Amino acid sequence: MAKTRELRRRIKSVENTRQITKTMEMVATSRLKRAQDRVVATRPYAAALTDLIASLYDPALEESFPLLRQLKGEPTRVALVLITSNRGLCGGFNANLIKETRQRIENWEAKGVEVELHCVGRKGAGHFKYLGRALAQERQDIGDRPTVAHATDLVEPLMARFEAGELDTVEVVFAKFNNPLSTPPTILPLLPVRPPADRRIGGSADRRRESAAAEPPTRRTVPNYILRPSAEEIVRRMLPGYVRNGMYRALVETAASEHGARRTAMKNATDNAGEMIDVLRRNFNRARQAQITQEIAEIVGGAEALKG
C-alpha cells in the first residue's frame, strides 16, 4: 500500500512539472517568433550599411578616423563584451557563451594582453563574479528585448576610449542566430572597424555571389556614385552607426538564440517528463495488480482455513 501511495505521489509531482515545462515551452515559442522577426528585420539594413562602408573605405582614411585605426602589432589592452541571458532553464546556452569567453580571455592573457570584461546579462556576470574576476561593466537591465538605445549606451563609452587610445581592440561574444536549433557562440571584432573587402553595391547577397563568381578574380566592381557631401564626411557620420549596429545585432541575435534554446530545453524536459510518467504508471499498475493479487490470495487462504 505504501509503495502505490508513493508512486501516485511521484506521478502527480511529475505531471505538475510537465505542465510547467509545457507552459514555458509555449511562452518561449511565442517570444521566439517576435525575436526572430527582429533578427530578420535588422539584416537588410546591416548588409546595406556594410556595403556602403566597404565601398567608401580606404586605408588612407585611418589617419583621419580613429575608429578605422588598425594596429601595427599585438594589442596591449582588449575590451571583451559578453552577452548572456538574465534567466536560466535554456540548456547549455549560457554555459557555451561563458566557455567561449573564458577561452578567449585565456588566449589573450597568454599573449600578455590585458583584458577587461564587460558583462551583459545576469548569468555571465554571476559566473565571473564567482570566479573572483573584476568586471569593468555589468548590465542586467537590457533583458530579451534590446533596443538601439541599449546598444548605444553599451558601445559609446567603448568608442570614446578606443578613439582616445585607451583600448586597442573591442570584441563581442554573442550567440549567432542561425535557426532555433543552431545558435553557436561567436566572437565579433567590433573595433577597429574592418569592413569586408569583397562586398559589392547593388543587388542581393545571392546576386553579389553570382556576379563575383562570374567575374575574373582580379576584377573589382567600382560603384559609380555622386557623393554629397564628401566621402570623408559620409564616413565620419556612418562609422559610429556602423559600430552601434554591430552591437545591436549582437544583442538581438542573442535574445532570439536564448528563446530558441529555452524552447528546445523545455520541449526536451516535457518529453522526458511524459516518458517518466509512462514508466511510473506501469510500475503503479504492476504494484496495484500485485497488491490485489495478494489480497485475493489472503481472502482465499482465510476462507480455506475457516472450512478446515
C-alpha positions in Angstrom: 0.0 0.0 0.0 2.8 2.4 0.9 4.5 1.7 -2.5 1.4 2.5 -4.5 0.9 5.7 -2.5 4.5 6.8 -3.1 4.1 6.1 -6.9 0.9 8.0 -7.0 2.6 11.0 -5.3 5.5 10.8 -7.8 3.2 10.7 -10.8 1.3 13.7 -9.6 4.6 15.6 -9.0 6.0 14.8 -12.5 2.6 15.8 -14.1 2.8 19.2 -12.4 6.4 19.6 -13.6 5.4 18.6 -17.1 2.6 21.2 -17.1 5.1 23.9 -16.1 7.7 23.0 -18.7 4.9 22.8 -21.4 3.8 26.3 -20.5 7.3 27.6 -20.6 7.8 25.9 -24.0 4.7 27.7 -25.3 5.8 31.1 -23.9 9.3 30.6 -25.4 7.8 29.7 -28.8 5.7 32.9 -28.8 8.6 35.1 -27.8 10.9 33.4 -30.3 8.7 34.4 -33.2 8.9 38.1 -32.3 12.6 37.9 -31.6 13.2 36.1 -34.9 11.3 38.8 -36.7 13.6 41.4 -35.1 16.7 39.5 -36.3 15.4 39.2 -39.8 14.4 42.9 -39.9 17.9 44.0 -38.9 19.8 42.1 -41.5 19.0 44.1 -44.7 19.9 47.4 -43.1 23.1 45.9 -41.7 24.0 44.5 -45.1 23.4 47.8 -46.8 25.4 49.7 -44.2 28.3 47.2 -44.6 28.2 47.7 -48.4 28.3 51.4 -48.0 31.2 51.4 -45.6 33.1 48.9 -47.7 32.7 50.9 -50.8 33.9 54.1 -49.2 36.7 52.5 -47.1 40.3 53.4 -47.9 43.4 52.6 -45.8 44.4 56.3 -46.1 41.3 57.2 -44.1 42.8 55.6 -41.0 44.7 58.8 -40.2 41.6 60.8 -40.1 39.2 58.4 -38.4 40.4 56.7 -35.2 37.7 54.0 -35.5 39.4 52.7 -38.6 42.9 52.7 -36.9 44.4 49.3 -37.4 47.1 48.0 -35.1 50.6 47.6 -36.4 51.5 45.0 -33.8 49.9 43.0 -31.0 47.2 44.8 -28.8 48.0 45.6 -25.2 44.5 46.2 -23.9 41.4 44.5 -25.0 37.7 45.0 -24.0 35.6 41.9 -24.2 31.8 42.2 -24.1 30.0 39.0 -23.1 26.2 38.9 -23.8 24.3 36.2 -21.9 20.7 36.0 -20.5 19.3 37.0 -17.2 17.4 33.7 -16.8 18.3 30.1 -16.9 16.4 27.0 -18.0 17.7 27.3 -21.5 20.1 24.2 -21.7 23.7 24.9 -22.3 23.1 28.3 -23.9 24.8 30.4 -21.2 27.4 27.8 -20.4 28.6 27.7 -24.1 28.9 31.5 -24.2 30.8 31.6 -20.9 33.1 28.8 -22.0 33.9 30.7 -25.3 34.6 33.8 -23.3 36.9 32.1 -20.8 38.9 30.5 -23.7 39.2 33.9 -25.4 40.4 35.5 -22.2 43.0 32.8 -21.7 44.2 33.2 -25.3 44.6 36.9 -24.9 46.3 36.7 -21.5 48.7 34.0 -22.7 50.0 36.7 -25.1 50.4 39.2 -22.3 47.4 41.2 -23.2 45.3 43.0 -20.5 41.6 42.0 -20.8 38.8 43.9 -19.3 35.5 42.2 -19.2 32.0 43.8 -19.8 29.1 41.5 -19.0 25.5 41.9 -20.3 23.2 39.6 -18.5 23.0 38.1 -15.0 24.3 34.7 -15.8 27.6 35.7 -17.3 28.2 38.4 -14.6 27.4 35.9 -11.8 29.7 33.3 -13.2 32.8 35.6 -13.4 32.0 37.2 -10.0 32.0 33.7 -8.5 35.4 33.2 -10.1 36.6 36.4 -8.5 37.2 38.3 -11.7 36.7 42.0 -11.7 34.1 43.4 -14.2 34.6 46.6 -15.9 30.9 46.9 -16.6 27.8 44.9 -15.7 24.3 45.4 -17.2 21.3 43.4 -16.2 18.6 45.8 -17.3 18.5 45.0 -21.0 16.7 41.7 -20.9 15.4 39.9 -24.0 14.0 43.0 -25.8 17.1 45.1 -26.6 16.8 48.4 -28.3 19.1 50.7 -30.3 19.3 52.9 -27.1 20.7 49.9 -25.2 23.3 49.3 -27.9 24.3 52.9 -27.9 24.7 53.0 -24.1 27.0 50.0 -24.3 29.1 51.0 -27.2 29.5 54.8 -26.9 31.9 54.7 -23.9 34.0 51.9 -25.7 34.2 54.0 -28.9 35.3 57.1 -26.9 38.0 55.1 -25.1 39.1 53.5 -28.4 39.4 56.8 -30.1 41.4 58.1 -27.1 43.9 55.2 -27.4 42.9 53.5 -24.1 41.7 50.4 -25.9 43.3 48.6 -28.8 40.5 46.1 -29.6 36.9 45.6 -28.7 35.3 42.2 -29.2 31.8 40.9 -28.5 30.9 37.3 -27.6 27.3 36.6 -28.5 25.1 33.8 -29.8 24.7 33.9 -33.6 21.1 33.0 -34.5 21.2 30.6 -37.5 17.9 28.9 -36.6 16.3 27.9 -33.3 18.4 24.8 -33.1 21.7 26.3 -34.2 23.0 29.2 -32.0 26.8 28.9 -31.8 28.9 31.2 -29.7 30.5 33.8 -32.0 33.2 36.4 -31.5 32.6 39.7 -33.3 35.6 42.1 -33.7 33.7 45.4 -33.1 36.7 47.8 -33.1 38.7 48.7 -35.1 36.2 48.7 -38.0 37.3 46.2 -40.6 34.8 46.4 -43.5 34.9 43.3 -45.7 36.8 43.9 -49.0 34.5 41.6 -51.1 31.2 43.5 -50.5 29.7 45.0 -53.6 27.0 47.6 -54.0 23.6 46.7 -55.5 21.5 43.6 -55.6 21.0 40.8 -53.0 23.7 38.7 -51.4 23.0 35.9 -53.8 23.3 38.1 -56.8 26.5 39.5 -55.5 27.9 36.0 -55.1 26.8 35.0 -58.6 28.3 38.1 -60.1 31.5 37.6 -58.1 31.8 34.1 -59.4 31.2 35.2 -63.0 33.9 37.9 -62.9 37.6 37.3 -63.2 39.4 37.1 -59.8 41.3 40.3 -60.4 38.3 42.4 -61.3 36.5 44.6 -58.7 33.2 46.3 -59.2 33.6 50.0 -58.6 30.3 51.8 -57.8 29.5 55.0 -59.7 28.4 57.5 -57.0 27.9 61.2 -56.8 28.7 61.9 -53.2 27.2 64.8 -51.4 28.8 65.8 -49.0 32.2 64.3 -49.5 33.1 60.6 -48.9 35.1 61.6 -45.8 32.1 63.4 -44.3 29.8 60.4 -45.1 32.3 58.0 -43.4 32.5 60.3 -40.4 28.8 60.2 -39.9 28.3 56.5 -40.8 31.1 54.9 -38.7 29.5 55.3 -35.3 26.2 54.0 -36.7 28.1 51.0 -38.2 29.6 50.2 -34.8 26.3 50.7 -32.9 24.5 48.4 -35.5 27.1 45.7 -34.8 26.4 45.8 -31.1 22.6 46.0 -31.7 22.7 42.9 -33.9 24.7 41.0 -31.3 22.1 41.9 -28.7 19.1 41.0 -30.9 20.6 37.7 -32.1 21.5 36.6 -28.6 17.9 37.3 -27.4 16.5 35.2 -30.2 19.0 32.5 -29.5 18.0 32.5 -25.9 14.3 31.9 -26.7 15.2 29.2 -29.2 17.5 27.4 -26.6 14.8 27.7 -23.9 12.1 26.3 -26.2 14.3 23.3 -27.1 15.2 22.7 -23.5 11.6 22.9 -22.3 10.4 20.6 -25.1 13.0 18.1 -24.1 12.0 18.4 -20.5 8.3 18.0 -21.4 9.1 14.9 -23.5 11.2 13.4 -20.7 8.5 14.0 -18.1 6.0 12.2 -20.3 8.3 9.2 -20.7 8.8 9.2 -16.9 5.1 9.3 -16.3 4.6 6.3 -18.5 7.2 4.3 -16.6 5.7 5.3 -13.2 2.2 4.4 -14.3 3.4 1.0 -15.5 5.1 0.5 -12.2 2.0 1.7 -10.3 -0.2 -0.7 -12.3 2.1 -3.6 -11.6 2.3 -2.7 -7.9 -1.5 -2.4 -7.7 -2.0 -5.7 -9.5 0.4 -7.4 -7.1 -1.4 -5.9 -4.2 -4.8 -7.0 -5.4 -3.5 -10.5 -6.1 -2.0 -10.7 -2.6 -5.4 -9.6 -1.1 -7.3 -12.2 -3.1 -4.8 -14.8 -2.0 -5.2 -13.8 1.6 -9.0 -13.9 1.3 -8.9 -17.3 -0.3 -6.5 -18.6 2.2 -8.6 -17.3 5.1 -11.7 -18.9 3.6 -10.0 -22.3 3.3 -8.8 -22.0 6.9 -12.3 -21.5 8.1 -13.5 -24.5 6.1 -10.8 -26.7 7.7 
